[in-house]
């Protein structure tokens, strides 16, 4: 039989759909013509009658994913709202009349424990003025239960107006000037949920750094930063600090010095008004000798060697011998005066003064020898003429004996000099 669309009908049959969970019962539907693609038509018809369980699971999965996406993208806004609530809560407490910033936080009336911390960013040392410029981040940590907040899921809030809260009255005892470095806000207050507070600021200190230059330039120095309470006595505020709470920036270099690390100690002082808590940071510095070796020691040694060449010139060449000793002497004196201007003026003798002084004496001794030989009519020439009737070896020895004596004395001096100052500096 041929259908209206040109399709070949294979006969008449029944289409049956078995319902899920009904056993062997079948539902007989009206007879329809059987066509050549009867199987796809049967599957589509059955799916339209009974919804698939797999489609239901896919719908549930899509709903679950959509819900998670909504929660994920809404989490930052929820946290931002919580941060705002916590900040408002802390600011409200700071502006309450019940909060008095002139009253220090205390537990059972005891002293407020303030922990000091520092992060050293840069150091520059001025030998001439005996000062040091130190760039550091300074922090103080203490507990103020009055500022504890109850907003959940927030660890801390930052307050950019730290003057609203009570602050320890710390100051740098031996600082010449204190300059805040950062753009506003130059400091902040970090308030934790349990009432713990950290005050942080970045500053530059121009610090007095007294030096003992007896062993200069073989010396080691220590610049001390003292932090004390200005108005509160030790019974009210107590400063604490440990070495592991003072950090140094990576790759920090100090011109002409090697940074030897930091140490902490206490410097509590007593005055007529009471005892005040004080903590100090010792910054250890070792001077780089190699710099002065090239700038000072090597040039002086070369001047002495030039003066020694006067012993090798014949005695009758007085002008040449005189210039070879007089020019190094004048050069060394001028060089010494110029170099001293870059050093601190002290009322004791430094190692560098000992070296330059003995070197000057050595060159002056060579000059005196040249002049004496000229006045006597040439001591080495007379020794050579006396050697004509005597031993030639003795004549040669007498000719170079003054040079041997000068060199031996200077080498012995260098040996003693470096032994004493290299191990005692």
C-alpha positions as CSV (number, residue, x, y, z in Angstrom):
1,X,0.0,0.0,0.0
2,X,1.4,3.5,-0.8
3,X,0.9,6.5,1.5
4,X,0.1,10.0,0.6
5,X,3.7,11.2,1.0
6,X,5.1,8.6,-1.3
7,X,6.1,6.3,1.6
8,X,5.6,2.6,1.3
9,X,3.3,1.2,4.1
10,X,4.3,-2.2,5.2
11,X,1.1,-3.0,6.9
12,X,-0.8,-2.4,10.1
13,X,0.6,-3.1,13.5
14,X,0.4,-2.2,17.2
15,X,2.6,0.1,19.1
16,X,3.1,-0.8,22.7
17,X,4.8,1.1,25.5
18,X,5.9,-0.7,28.7
19,X,5.5,1.5,31.7
20,X,8.5,1.4,34.2
21,X,7.6,-0.5,37.3
22,X,4.3,-2.1,36.1
23,X,5.6,-5.6,35.6
24,X,4.6,-7.4,32.4
25,X,1.4,-5.4,31.8
26,X,1.3,-3.6,28.5
27,X,-0.8,-0.8,27.3
28,X,-2.3,-1.3,23.9
29,X,-2.7,1.9,21.8
30,X,-4.8,2.2,18.7
31,X,-3.3,0.7,15.6
32,X,-1.2,2.9,13.4
33,X,0.3,2.2,10.0
34,X,3.7,0.5,10.2
35,X,6.3,2.3,8.2
36,X,10.0,1.6,7.4
37,X,11.3,3.8,10.3
38,X,8.9,2.5,12.9
39,X,11.6,2.2,15.7
40,X,12.6,5.9,16.0
41,X,8.9,6.9,15.9
42,X,8.2,4.4,18.7
43,X,11.1,5.8,20.9
44,X,10.0,9.4,20.5
45,X,6.5,8.5,21.3
46,X,7.4,6.7,24.5
47,X,9.6,9.5,25.7
48,X,6.8,12.0,25.3
49,X,4.5,9.8,27.4
50,X,6.9,9.0,30.3
51,X,9.6,11.7,31.4
52,X,13.2,10.3,31.7
53,X,14.8,10.0,35.1
54,X,18.1,11.1,33.7
55,X,16.6,14.4,32.6
56,X,15.4,15.0,36.1
57,X,19.0,14.4,37.5
58,X,20.4,16.8,35.0
59,X,18.0,19.5,36.0
60,X,18.9,19.0,39.7
61,X,22.6,19.2,38.9
62,X,22.1,22.5,36.9
63,X,20.2,24.0,39.9
64,X,23.0,23.0,42.3
65,X,25.7,24.5,40.1
66,X,23.7,27.7,39.7
67,X,23.2,28.0,43.4
68,X,27.0,27.6,44.1
69,X,27.8,30.2,41.4
70,X,25.4,32.6,43.1
71,X,27.0,32.0,46.5
72,X,30.5,32.2,45.1
73,X,30.0,35.6,43.3
74,X,28.1,37.0,46.3
75,X,30.8,36.0,48.9
76,X,33.1,39.1,48.2
77,X,30.2,41.5,48.7
78,X,29.2,39.7,51.8
79,X,32.7,40.0,53.2
80,X,33.0,43.6,52.2
81,X,29.8,44.3,54.0
82,X,31.1,42.5,57.1
83,X,34.4,44.5,56.9
84,X,32.4,47.8,56.7
85,X,30.3,46.7,59.7
86,X,33.4,45.9,61.8
87,X,35.0,49.2,60.9
88,X,31.9,51.1,61.8
89,X,31.7,49.2,65.1
90,X,35.3,50.1,66.0
91,X,34.9,53.7,64.9
92,X,31.7,54.0,66.9
93,X,33.6,52.8,70.0
94,X,36.4,55.3,69.4
95,X,34.0,58.2,69.2
96,X,31.9,57.2,72.2
97,X,32.1,59.4,75.2
98,X,32.9,56.3,77.3
99,X,36.2,55.8,75.4
100,X,38.8,58.2,76.8
101,X,42.1,58.2,74.9
102,X,43.8,59.7,77.9
103,X,43.2,56.6,79.9
104,X,45.6,53.8,79.1
105,X,44.3,50.2,78.8
106,X,45.2,48.1,81.8
107,X,44.5,44.6,83.2
108,X,43.9,44.7,86.9
109,X,45.6,48.1,87.2
110,X,49.0,46.7,86.1
111,X,51.4,48.3,83.5
112,X,50.4,48.3,79.9
113,X,52.7,45.8,78.1
114,X,53.8,47.3,74.8
115,X,55.8,45.1,72.4
116,X,58.2,47.1,70.0
117,X,59.0,45.9,66.5
118,X,61.2,47.4,63.8
119,X,61.9,46.7,60.1
120,X,65.2,48.5,59.0
121,X,65.0,49.5,55.3
122,X,68.1,51.5,54.8
123,X,71.2,52.8,56.7
124,X,73.7,55.5,55.8
125,X,76.6,56.4,58.1
126,X,78.5,59.8,58.1
127,X,82.0,59.3,59.7
128,X,82.8,63.0,59.8
129,X,79.7,64.0,61.8
130,X,79.3,60.6,63.6
131,X,75.7,60.3,62.5
132,X,73.5,57.7,60.9
133,X,70.4,58.1,58.8
134,X,68.1,55.1,59.4
135,X,64.9,54.4,57.4
136,X,62.6,52.0,59.3
137,X,59.1,50.8,59.8
138,X,58.3,51.1,63.5
139,X,55.5,49.2,65.1
140,X,54.0,49.0,68.6
141,X,51.6,46.2,69.8
142,X,49.4,46.2,72.9
143,X,45.9,45.1,74.0
144,X,43.0,47.4,74.4
145,X,39.9,45.4,75.3
146,X,37.7,48.5,74.8
147,X,38.1,48.2,71.0
148,X,37.3,44.5,70.7
149,X,34.5,43.9,68.1
150,X,32.0,41.1,67.5
151,X,31.6,41.1,63.8
152,X,32.1,37.5,62.6
153,X,34.5,36.3,60.0
154,X,36.7,39.4,60.2
155,X,40.1,39.1,61.8
156,X,41.0,42.8,61.9
157,X,40.2,46.2,60.6
158,X,42.6,49.1,59.7
159,X,41.9,52.5,61.1
160,X,43.7,55.4,59.3
161,X,43.1,57.8,62.1
162,X,45.3,56.4,64.9
163,X,45.1,59.6,66.9
164,X,41.6,58.7,67.9
165,X,42.9,55.8,70.1
166,X,45.2,55.7,73.1
167,X,48.8,55.4,71.9
168,X,52.0,54.7,73.8
169,X,54.1,57.8,74.2
170,X,57.3,56.3,72.7
171,X,60.1,58.6,71.5
172,X,63.7,58.1,70.2
173,X,66.1,59.3,72.9
174,X,69.2,59.8,70.8
175,X,67.6,61.0,67.6
176,X,68.5,64.4,66.2
177,X,65.5,64.6,63.9
178,X,62.5,62.3,63.2
179,X,60.8,62.6,59.8
180,X,57.8,60.7,58.6
181,X,58.2,59.4,55.1
182,X,55.0,58.0,53.7
183,X,52.3,59.8,51.9
184,X,49.1,60.4,54.0
185,X,48.2,58.3,55.8
186,X,51.7,58.0,57.2
187,X,50.5,55.6,59.9
188,X,47.7,53.3,60.6
189,X,46.1,51.4,63.5
190,X,45.2,47.7,63.1
191,X,42.6,46.5,65.5
192,X,42.0,42.7,65.9
193,X,38.8,41.1,67.0
194,X,40.1,40.3,70.5
195,X,41.2,43.9,71.1
196,X,44.9,43.4,70.2
197,X,46.2,46.5,68.5
198,X,49.2,47.2,66.2
199,X,50.3,50.8,65.5
200,X,52.6,51.0,62.4
201,X,54.4,54.0,60.8
202,X,57.4,54.6,58.5
203,X,60.0,57.1,59.4
204,X,63.6,58.3,58.9
205,X,65.8,58.9,61.9
206,X,68.9,61.1,61.9
207,X,70.7,59.4,64.7
208,X,73.7,60.2,66.8
209,X,76.2,57.4,66.3
210,X,79.3,57.9,68.6
211,X,82.4,56.1,67.3
212,X,85.6,54.9,68.8
213,X,88.1,55.5,65.9
214,X,91.3,54.4,67.7
215,X,91.5,51.4,65.3
216,X,90.3,53.3,62.2
217,X,90.1,51.9,59.5
218,X,90.2,48.5,61.1
219,X,87.4,49.3,63.4
220,X,83.9,48.0,64.1
221,X,81.1,50.3,65.3
222,X,77.7,50.0,66.9
223,X,74.9,52.5,66.3
224,X,72.3,52.4,69.0
225,X,68.6,53.3,68.6
226,X,67.0,54.0,72.0
227,X,63.2,54.0,72.4
228,X,61.8,55.2,75.7
229,X,58.5,56.3,77.2
230,X,58.2,60.0,77.5
231,X,55.5,60.6,80.1
232,X,54.5,57.2,81.5
233,X,56.7,55.6,84.1
234,X,57.7,52.0,84.1
235,X,54.8,51.3,86.5
236,X,52.4,52.5,83.8
237,X,53.9,51.4,80.5
238,X,56.5,48.7,80.0
239,X,58.4,48.3,76.7
240,X,59.5,44.8,75.5
241,X,61.6,43.8,72.5
242,X,63.5,40.8,71.3
243,X,66.1,40.3,68.6
244,X,63.8,38.3,66.3
245,X,61.4,41.3,66.2
246,X,63.9,43.5,64.5
247,X,64.2,42.6,60.9
248,X,66.6,43.9,58.2
249,X,65.7,44.4,54.5
250,X,67.1,41.9,52.1
251,X,70.2,43.0,50.2
252,X,70.7,46.0,52.5
253,X,74.2,47.5,52.0
254,X,75.9,50.2,54.0
255,X,78.5,52.3,52.2
256,X,82.0,51.5,53.5
257,X,80.6,49.1,56.1
258,X,79.5,45.5,56.4
259,X,76.3,45.0,58.4
260,X,77.0,42.6,61.2
261,X,73.4,42.1,62.5
262,X,71.3,43.6,65.2
263,X,71.0,43.0,68.9
264,X,68.4,44.2,71.5
265,X,68.7,45.2,75.1
266,X,67.1,47.4,77.7
267,X,68.1,50.9,78.8
268,X,65.7,51.8,81.6
269,X,66.6,55.1,83.1
270,X,65.9,56.8,86.4
271,X,65.3,60.5,86.7
272,X,64.0,62.8,89.4
273,X,60.5,62.2,88.2
274,X,60.6,58.4,88.2
275,X,61.9,55.3,86.3
276,X,61.1,55.1,82.6
277,X,61.0,52.0,80.4
278,X,63.5,52.0,77.5
279,X,64.5,49.4,74.9
280,X,67.4,49.8,72.5
281,X,68.5,48.3,69.1
282,X,72.3,47.8,68.6
283,X,73.2,47.9,64.9
284,X,76.6,46.3,64.5
285,X,78.8,47.6,61.6
286,X,82.3,46.5,60.5
287,X,84.3,48.8,58.3
288,X,85.4,47.5,54.9
289,X,89.2,47.8,54.9
290,X,89.6,47.0,51.2
291,X,88.2,50.5,50.3
292,X,90.9,52.3,52.4
293,X,93.6,49.9,51.2
294,X,93.1,51.2,47.6
295,X,92.5,54.8,48.5
296,X,95.1,55.3,51.2
297,X,97.6,52.5,52.0
298,X,98.6,51.6,48.4
299,X,99.3,55.2,47.3
300,X,101.4,55.9,50.4
301,X,103.4,52.7,49.9
302,X,104.1,53.7,46.3
303,X,105.4,57.1,47.4
304,X,107.8,55.3,49.8
305,X,109.0,53.0,47.0
306,X,109.7,56.1,44.8
307,X,111.7,57.6,47.7
308,X,113.7,54.4,48.0
309,X,114.9,54.7,44.4
310,X,117.1,57.6,45.5
311,X,119.4,55.0,47.1
312,X,120.0,53.5,43.6
313,X,121.1,56.7,41.9
314,X,124.9,57.6,42.1
315,X,125.8,59.9,44.9
316,X,127.1,62.6,42.5
317,X,123.5,63.0,41.1
318,X,122.4,65.1,44.0
319,X,119.5,66.9,42.3
320,X,117.9,63.7,41.0
321,X,118.2,62.1,44.5
322,X,116.8,65.1,46.2
323,X,113.7,65.3,43.9
324,X,113.0,61.6,44.4
325,X,112.7,62.1,48.1
326,X,111.4,65.7,48.3
327,X,108.5,65.2,45.9
328,X,107.0,62.1,47.7
329,X,107.3,63.9,51.0
330,X,105.4,67.0,49.8
331,X,102.8,64.8,48.0
332,X,102.2,62.7,51.1
333,X,101.8,65.7,53.3
334,X,99.2,67.2,50.9
335,X,97.4,63.9,50.5
336,X,97.3,63.5,54.2
337,X,95.7,66.9,54.8
338,X,93.1,66.4,52.1
339,X,92.1,62.9,53.4
340,X,91.8,64.1,57.0
341,X,89.1,66.6,56.0
342,X,86.7,63.7,55.3
343,X,87.2,62.2,58.8
344,X,85.9,63.2,62.2
345,X,88.1,65.4,64.3
346,X,89.1,63.5,67.4
347,X,91.5,64.2,70.2
348,X,93.4,60.9,70.1
349,X,95.6,59.1,67.6
350,X,94.0,56.7,65.1
351,X,95.6,53.7,63.4
352,X,95.6,55.6,60.1
353,X,97.5,58.4,61.8
354,X,100.2,56.0,63.0
355,X,100.6,54.5,59.5
356,X,100.8,57.9,57.7
357,X,103.1,59.3,60.4
358,X,105.6,56.5,60.2
359,X,105.5,56.6,56.4
360,X,106.2,60.3,56.5
361,X,109.1,59.7,58.8
362,X,110.5,57.0,56.5
363,X,110.4,59.3,53.5
364,X,111.9,62.1,55.6
365,X,114.7,59.8,56.7
366,X,115.5,59.1,53.0
367,X,115.7,62.8,52.4
368,X,118.0,63.4,55.3
369,X,120.3,60.5,54.1
370,X,120.6,62.1,50.7
371,X,121.5,65.5,52.1
372,X,124.0,64.1,54.6
373,X,125.7,62.1,51.8
374,X,126.0,65.3,49.7
375,X,127.4,67.3,52.6
376,X,130.0,64.6,53.4
377,X,131.0,64.5,49.7
378,X,129.1,61.2,48.7
379,X,129.2,58.5,51.2
380,X,128.5,55.7,48.7
381,X,131.2,57.1,46.3
382,X,133.8,57.1,49.1
383,X,132.7,53.6,50.0
384,X,133.2,52.5,46.4
385,X,136.7,54.1,46.2
386,X,137.7,52.5,49.5
387,X,136.6,49.2,48.0
388,X,139.2,49.5,45.2
389,X,142.0,48.5,47.6
390,X,139.8,46.2,49.7
391,X,137.0,43.7,49.2
392,X,134.5,44.4,46.4
393,X,131.7,42.6,48.3
394,X,132.2,44.9,51.2
395,X,132.1,48.0,49.0
396,X,128.8,46.7,47.5
397,X,127.4,46.0,50.9
398,X,128.2,49.5,52.2
399,X,126.6,51.0,49.1
400,X,123.2,49.3,49.6
401,X,123.3,49.1,53.4
402,X,121.2,52.3,53.9
403,X,118.5,51.0,51.5
404,X,118.5,47.6,53.3
405,X,118.1,49.3,56.7
406,X,115.2,51.6,55.5
407,X,113.3,48.7,53.8
408,X,113.8,46.4,56.8
409,X,112.6,48.9,59.3
410,X,109.5,49.7,57.2
411,X,108.6,46.1,56.6
412,X,109.0,45.4,60.4
413,X,106.7,48.3,61.1
414,X,104.1,47.0,58.7
415,X,104.2,43.6,60.3
416,X,103.7,45.0,63.8
417,X,101.0,47.5,62.6
418,X,98.8,44.9,60.9
419,X,99.2,42.4,63.7
420,X,98.2,45.0,66.4
421,X,95.3,46.7,64.6
422,X,93.9,43.8,62.6
423,X,93.3,41.7,65.7
424,X,92.4,44.5,68.1
425,X,90.1,46.4,65.8
